[in-house]
Amino acid sequence: MRLLFFILITPPLHSQKTSFNDSLYNALEYRNIGPFRGGRSAAVTGVPGEPMSFYFGSTGGGVWKTTDGGQTWFNVSDGFFGGSIGAVAVSGWDPNVIYAGGGEKTVRGNVSHGYGMWKSLD
C-alpha cells in the first residue's frame, strides 16, 4: 500500500520542480542594512501616502524609521523614552503624528516593561 501511495504521489511532486538560472543570483551579496541594535521587532506600520516610509518598534531599541523602503534605518526615539516598544501607529489624517506604545504584550523574564503611550507631532 505504501509503495502504491508513493508511486501515485511522485509524478505530481516531480512536476512542481522549478529551476532558476544561477546568473540571476551571482551578483547578490549579503549585507547588514540595520537596524543594528533593534532587538525583536514587535510592531510595524507604514505611512499613508508615502509608500517607501515605515516605522517599526523593537523590544530593545526603540522606534526606527526608513524613508527608502528599508535600505537604511535611523532611530527616532533615542533620548525620549525607554527602549521597549510594543505598538506603533501613524495618524491617518496627519503622517507627522506618530504614536508609540511602550512595553510588550507577553509577560516573561526577558521582556521589558513599558513607560506608557507616546505621541510625537513631528
C-alpha positions in Angstrom: 0.0 0.0 0.0 2.8 2.4 0.8 4.5 1.7 -2.5 1.3 2.4 -4.3 0.9 5.7 -2.5 4.5 6.7 -3.2 4.1 5.9 -6.9 0.9 7.9 -7.2 2.2 10.9 -5.4 5.7 11.0 -7.1 4.7 12.4 -10.5 2.8 15.4 -9.1 5.8 16.3 -6.9 8.2 16.0 -9.7 6.1 18.1 -12.0 6.2 21.0 -9.5 10.0 21.2 -9.6 11.2 24.7 -10.7 14.6 25.6 -11.9 16.2 29.0 -11.8 19.1 30.4 -13.8 22.1 30.9 -11.4 23.2 34.0 -13.2 20.2 35.8 -11.7 21.8 35.4 -8.2 25.5 35.7 -8.9 25.7 39.4 -8.3 23.8 39.3 -5.0 25.8 39.7 -1.8 24.7 39.6 1.8 24.9 42.9 3.7 23.5 44.0 7.0 21.4 47.2 6.5 20.4 47.6 10.1 19.0 48.5 12.4 22.0 47.4 14.4 20.6 47.3 17.9 16.9 46.7 17.1 16.1 43.6 19.2 12.9 41.8 18.3 10.5 43.6 16.1 7.2 44.0 17.9 5.3 46.5 15.8 5.5 47.9 12.3 3.4 50.5 10.3 3.5 52.2 7.0 2.9 55.9 6.4 -0.2 56.9 4.4 0.7 58.5 1.1 4.4 57.6 1.5 4.9 54.1 0.1 8.6 53.9 0.9 8.3 55.1 4.6 7.9 52.7 7.5 8.3 52.8 11.3 9.0 49.8 13.5 9.1 49.3 17.2 11.6 47.0 18.7 11.8 45.4 22.1 15.2 46.7 22.9 16.0 49.5 20.5 13.1 52.0 20.4 11.4 53.3 17.3 13.1 53.2 13.9 12.2 54.8 10.6 13.0 54.2 6.9 12.2 56.5 4.1 13.7 54.4 1.3 11.8 51.2 1.7 14.2 49.6 4.2 17.5 50.3 2.6 18.6 52.4 5.6 17.0 52.8 9.0 17.5 55.5 11.7 16.4 55.7 15.3 13.9 58.4 16.1 13.4 57.7 19.7 16.8 58.0 21.4 16.7 60.3 24.4 12.9 60.4 24.7 11.8 57.1 26.4 12.8 53.6 27.3 13.7 51.1 24.6 10.8 48.6 24.7 8.1 49.3 22.1 5.1 47.1 21.6 3.0 49.2 19.3 3.5 51.9 16.6 0.8 53.8 14.6 0.7 56.7 12.2 -2.3 59.0 12.1 -4.4 58.6 9.0 -5.1 62.4 9.0 -1.5 63.7 9.6 1.5 61.5 8.7 3.6 63.6 11.1 1.7 62.3 14.1 3.2 59.1 15.4 2.0 57.0 18.4 4.3 54.5 20.2 3.2 52.2 22.9 5.8 51.1 25.4 6.3 47.6 26.7 5.4 44.1 25.3 2.2 42.2 25.5 3.7 38.9 26.8 4.9 38.8 30.3 8.1 36.7 30.7 11.6 37.0 32.1 13.2 38.6 29.0 10.5 41.2 28.4 10.9 44.9 29.2 8.1 46.9 30.8 6.9 50.0 29.0 6.5 53.6 30.1 3.1 54.2 28.6 1.9 55.7 25.4 3.9 58.3 23.5 2.8 60.8 20.8 5.0 62.8 18.5 3.8 65.7 16.4 6.9 65.8 14.3 
